[in-house]
Amino acid sequence: MASSLGMQSSPSRTASFLKPSSSLSRCCSRQTSLSFNGASTRISSTNTIKCDISEPLNFGNGKPTIPVLNNQTLPKFLESARVDKTVNRNDTRLKLFSGTANPALSQEVARYMGLELGKINIKRFADGEIYVQLQESVRGCDVFLLQPTCPQANENLMELLIMIDACRRASAKNITAVIPYFGYARADRKTQGRESIAAKLVANLITEAGATRILACDLHSGQSMGYFDIPVDHVYGQPVILDYLASKTICFSDLVVVSPDVGGVARARAFAKKLSDAPLAIVDKRRHGHNVAEVMNLIGDVKGKVAVMVDDMIDTAGTIAKGAALLHEEGAREVYACCTHAVFRYSVHLQYLINFFDVCINNFYFSHV
């Protein structure tokens, strides 16, 4: 007879185990029978499992179901499934870091959120190179970097890129670049031959540096969002300006919204809808060069009205100053200039603007977000 090796479970023990009335409170032991060359040897296992539960196993679907125990000690072979995964609430996974462009804004944001700014070391070498080192761990964290690319735009942009790279190399989970003022946004198209589209270039640099999301405020044009290959959250300063105008108790029938140039018509129209569909006027502007504006004429009626000029930024104030002068010449009773980004790079136009509204300077509202 050929040699054989076989394992058989005890029939009596198996039958007893499958009985619906069997209780897990019993000590269950397993016995096996080995048969080798006709000789039979019975071995009892020394490992026994004792379950302190009175409910029987449920074999309704053919498979045993392990019941859930509340506030009871499970057997050791199930302890790994009860590992406490509670996260320390004091150890937040959201980190907020500030660049050197606008630390006051970052402090206000952190105070509003009830957080502390992350510790970061930013310095410049003698030749102007920028050095960035995070002073705390960001591994697995959602990191927000607050760094507008306001003047000096090139310095602040490069600092932002290095901050993003530092967070990426520190194994941050998500990196959101918060850029309230997005530099190079005006170079978003080709108006002449052999021009660069710098807005697309900057978008590529930020993406390649390692940012996973962008948060920007009042971009110069909505098409700039399409330059990014990552999600972009575009927020507006419009609600803040509307609240200010509401506080001035101006009769809506006297309001007229003015776009300082043709490119801002869509922005001005959306603003006018929020002001009970106020009428719209457009300043026909021509540029003879960068930061050089010349007003030609006005499209619309502003006589006896309160004119509200809406723009995304005031750089040298050439457009706003000459547009305000034109509106007064056309008979506007009051002129409000509303913008989101007050860049205010000094020029003769800005000084002219200040002198022109020396009497009613309080009517100007600039919300620097």
C-alpha positions in Angstrom: 0.0 0.0 0.0 1.3 3.5 -1.0 2.3 5.8 1.8 -0.2 8.5 2.6 -0.3 11.6 4.9 -3.7 13.1 5.8 -5.3 15.5 8.3 -8.9 15.0 9.6 -10.8 17.2 11.9 -12.7 15.5 14.7 -16.3 14.9 13.5 -17.7 15.2 16.9 -16.0 18.5 17.7 -16.9 19.9 14.3 -20.6 19.0 14.7 -20.7 20.5 18.1 -19.1 23.7 16.8 -21.7 24.1 14.1 -24.7 23.8 16.3 -26.6 27.1 16.5 -26.9 26.8 20.2 -23.2 26.6 20.8 -21.9 29.4 22.9 -18.6 31.3 22.5 -18.3 31.3 26.2 -17.1 27.7 26.0 -13.4 27.0 25.7 -12.9 25.8 22.2 -10.0 23.4 21.6 -9.0 21.7 18.3 -7.9 18.1 18.0 -6.3 16.7 14.8 -5.6 13.2 13.8 -2.5 12.3 11.8 -2.3 9.0 9.8 1.1 7.9 8.6 1.8 4.4 7.3 -1.3 3.1 8.9 -0.4 4.5 12.3 -2.8 7.0 13.8 -1.7 9.6 16.3 -3.9 12.2 18.0 -2.5 15.6 18.8 -4.3 18.2 20.9 -3.5 21.8 20.2 -2.3 23.7 23.2 -3.6 27.1 22.0 -7.1 27.7 23.1 -9.2 30.8 22.6 -11.7 31.9 25.2 -14.3 34.6 24.2 -16.2 36.3 26.9 -19.5 36.7 25.1 -22.8 35.0 25.4 -24.1 35.6 21.9 -23.7 32.8 19.4 -22.0 33.2 16.0 -24.3 34.0 13.1 -24.0 31.6 10.2 -27.0 33.0 8.3 -25.0 33.7 5.2 -22.7 30.8 5.6 -19.9 32.8 7.1 -19.3 33.7 10.8 -19.9 37.2 11.8 -17.9 38.7 14.6 -20.1 40.9 16.8 -19.1 44.4 17.8 -18.1 44.7 21.5 -18.5 48.0 23.3 -16.1 48.8 26.2 -14.9 45.2 26.3 -11.4 43.7 26.0 -11.1 41.8 22.7 -8.9 38.8 22.2 -5.3 39.5 21.4 -5.7 38.3 17.8 -8.2 41.2 17.3 -6.4 43.9 19.2 -4.7 45.2 16.1 -8.1 46.2 14.7 -8.8 48.4 17.7 -5.8 50.6 17.4 -6.7 54.1 18.5 -6.6 56.4 15.6 -7.6 59.5 17.4 -5.7 62.6 16.2 -4.5 65.1 18.6 -6.6 68.2 18.0 -3.9 70.5 19.1 -1.6 69.2 16.4 -3.3 70.8 13.5 -2.5 69.6 10.0 -3.1 73.1 8.5 0.0 75.2 8.3 0.1 78.9 7.4 3.4 80.5 6.3 4.1 84.1 5.3 6.6 85.6 2.9 8.2 89.0 3.3 5.9 90.8 0.8 3.1 91.6 3.2 3.5 90.1 6.7 0.8 92.4 8.1 -1.8 90.8 5.9 -0.6 87.3 6.9 -0.9 88.2 10.6 -4.4 89.4 10.1 -5.4 86.2 8.2 -3.8 84.0 10.9 -5.5 86.0 13.7 -8.9 85.7 11.9 -8.4 81.9 11.6 -7.2 81.5 15.1 -3.8 80.1 14.0 -0.2 81.0 14.5 2.0 81.7 11.5 4.5 78.9 10.8 8.1 79.4 11.6 10.1 80.1 8.5 13.6 81.5 7.9 13.9 83.8 4.8 17.1 85.7 4.2 19.1 87.1 1.3 22.7 86.6 0.6 25.1 89.4 -0.3 24.6 88.9 -4.0 20.7 89.0 -3.7 20.1 85.2 -3.7 17.1 84.1 -1.5 17.4 81.5 1.1 14.3 79.7 2.6 14.2 77.1 5.4 11.1 75.9 7.2 11.6 75.8 11.0 8.9 73.2 11.6 7.7 70.0 10.1 5.1 70.1 7.4 5.1 66.4 6.5 1.6 65.4 5.5 0.2 68.9 6.2 -2.0 71.2 4.1 0.3 74.2 3.7 -0.8 77.7 2.7 1.8 80.2 1.6 0.7 83.9 1.7 2.9 85.9 -0.7 1.5 88.5 -3.1 3.7 89.5 -6.0 3.4 93.2 -5.3 6.5 95.5 -5.8 9.2 94.4 -6.0 7.4 91.9 -8.2 10.4 89.9 -9.3 11.8 89.5 -5.8 8.5 88.4 -4.3 7.8 86.0 -7.1 11.1 84.3 -6.8 10.7 84.1 -3.0 7.3 82.4 -3.5 8.8 79.9 -5.9 11.5 79.0 -3.4 9.0 78.7 -0.5 6.9 76.3 -2.6 10.0 74.2 -3.4 10.9 74.1 0.3 7.5 72.8 1.2 7.5 70.2 -1.6 10.9 68.9 -0.5 9.6 68.8 3.1 6.8 66.3 2.1 3.9 68.6 2.4 0.6 67.0 1.4 -0.9 70.0 -0.3 0.6 73.4 -1.1 -1.7 76.3 -1.8 -0.1 79.5 -3.0 -2.2 82.4 -1.8 -1.5 85.3 -4.1 -3.8 88.2 -3.5 -2.0 90.4 -6.1 -0.9 88.2 -9.0 1.9 89.9 -10.8 2.4 89.8 -14.6 -1.4 89.4 -14.9 -1.6 92.2 -17.4 0.7 90.4 -19.8 -2.1 87.9 -20.6 -2.2 88.2 -24.4 -0.3 89.3 -27.4 -1.3 92.8 -28.6 1.7 93.2 -30.9 4.1 90.9 -32.7 7.0 89.3 -30.9 5.5 89.8 -27.4 5.7 87.4 -24.6 2.7 86.2 -22.6 4.4 86.5 -19.1 1.2 85.5 -17.2 1.4 82.0 -18.7 5.1 81.8 -18.0 4.6 82.7 -14.3 1.7 80.2 -14.1 4.1 77.5 -15.4 6.8 78.4 -12.9 4.4 78.2 -9.9 3.0 74.9 -11.1 6.4 73.3 -11.8 7.7 74.6 -8.4 5.2 72.2 -6.7 2.1 74.2 -5.9 -1.1 72.1 -6.0 -3.6 75.0 -5.8 -3.8 78.7 -6.3 -5.9 81.3 -4.5 -5.9 84.7 -6.1 -8.0 87.9 -5.7 -9.4 89.9 -8.6 -7.2 88.8 -11.4 -6.7 91.3 -14.2 -8.6 89.0 -16.5 -10.5 85.8 -16.0 -8.6 84.0 -18.7 -5.5 84.0 -16.5 -7.1 81.1 -14.6 -6.8 78.9 -17.7 -3.0 79.4 -17.8 -2.7 77.1 -14.7 -2.8 73.3 -14.9 -3.8 73.2 -11.3 -7.1 74.3 -9.6 -7.5 78.1 -9.1 -9.8 79.7 -6.5 -10.7 83.2 -7.7 -12.2 85.4 -5.0 -13.4 89.0 -5.4 -13.2 92.2 -3.4 -16.6 93.3 -4.7 -18.6 92.5 -1.5 -16.3 94.8 0.6 -16.7 97.7 -1.8 -20.5 97.2 -2.0 -20.7 97.3 1.8 -18.8 100.6 1.8 -21.1 102.2 -0.8 -24.1 101.0 1.2 -22.7 102.8 4.2 -22.7 106.1 2.2 -26.5 106.0 1.9 -26.4 107.0 -1.8 -29.7 106.8 -3.6 -29.5 104.0 -6.1 -31.3 106.1 -8.7 -28.4 108.6 -8.7 -25.7 105.9 -9.2 -23.9 105.2 -12.5 -21.1 102.7 -12.7 -18.2 103.7 -14.9 -15.6 101.4 -16.5 -12.3 103.2 -16.8 -11.5 101.4 -20.0 -13.1 99.0 -22.5 -11.3 96.0 -21.0 -13.1 96.5 -17.7 -16.6 96.5 -19.0 -17.4 93.0 -17.9 -16.2 93.8 -14.4 -18.2 97.0 -14.3 -21.4 95.4 -15.6 -21.3 92.7 -12.9 -20.8 95.4 -10.3 -23.7 97.4 -11.7 -26.0 94.4 -11.4 -25.3 94.3 -7.6 -26.3 97.9 -7.4 -29.9 97.4 -8.5 -28.9 97.3 -12.2 -27.4 100.8 -12.2 -26.7 102.3 -15.6 -23.3 101.8 -17.1 -20.8 104.3 -18.6 -17.5 103.6 -20.4 -14.4 105.8 -20.6 -12.8 105.4 -24.1 -9.1 105.2 -23.3 -6.1 105.0 -25.6 -2.6 104.1 -24.5 0.5 105.4 -26.2 2.8 103.2 -24.0 2.9 101.2 -20.8 1.6 103.2 -17.8 0.7 106.0 -20.2 -3.0 106.6 -20.7 -4.9 109.2 -22.6 -8.7 109.6 -22.2 -10.5 110.4 -25.5 -14.3 110.5 -24.6 -17.1 109.2 -22.5 -19.7 106.7 -23.5 -22.8 107.2 -21.4 -24.5 109.9 -19.3 -23.2 110.9 -15.9 -24.6 114.4 -15.6 -25.9 115.0 -12.0 -25.0 111.5 -11.1 -22.8 109.8 -8.5 -20.2 108.1 -10.6 -18.5 104.9 -9.3 -15.4 104.0 -11.2 -14.5 100.3 -10.7 -11.0 98.9 -11.5 -8.9 95.9 -10.4 -5.8 98.0 -9.6 -4.4 101.5 -9.3 -0.8 101.4 -10.4 0.4 104.9 -11.5 -3.2 106.3 -11.3 -3.1 107.7 -14.8 -6.3 106.0 -15.8 -8.2 106.9 -12.6 -7.0 110.5 -12.5 -7.8 111.4 -16.1 -11.0 109.5 -15.9 -12.2 111.4 -12.8 -11.3 114.7 -14.5 -13.4 113.7 -17.5 -16.4 112.7 -15.4 -16.4 116.0 -13.6 -16.2 117.8 -16.9 -19.3 115.8 -18.0 -21.2 117.0 -15.0 -20.9 114.2 -12.5 -21.9 115.3 -9.0 -19.5 113.0 -7.1 -16.9 110.5 -8.2 -15.9 107.4 -6.2 -12.9 105.4 -7.3 -13.0 101.7 -6.2 -10.3 99.2 -6.7 -8.9 96.0 -5.1 -5.2 96.3 -5.5 -3.7 99.7 -4.5 -0.2 99.4 -6.0 0.4 103.2 -5.9 3.7 103.4 -7.7 4.4 107.2 -7.5 3.9 109.2 -10.7 2.8 112.7 -11.7 -0.7 111.2 -12.3 -1.0 110.0 -8.7 0.1 113.4 -7.4 -2.4 115.0 -9.7 -5.1 112.7 -8.4 -4.4 113.7 -4.8 -4.4 117.4 -5.6 -7.6 117.1 -7.7 -9.5 115.4 -4.8 -8.0 117.4 -2.0 -11.4 118.5 -0.9 -13.3 115.3 -1.2 -10.5 112.8 -0.6 -12.6 110.9 1.9 -14.9 109.8 -0.9 -12.2 107.6 -2.2 -12.1 104.0 -1.1 -9.3 101.6 -1.7 -9.5 98.1 -0.3 -6.1 96.6 -0.3 -6.7 92.9 0.0 
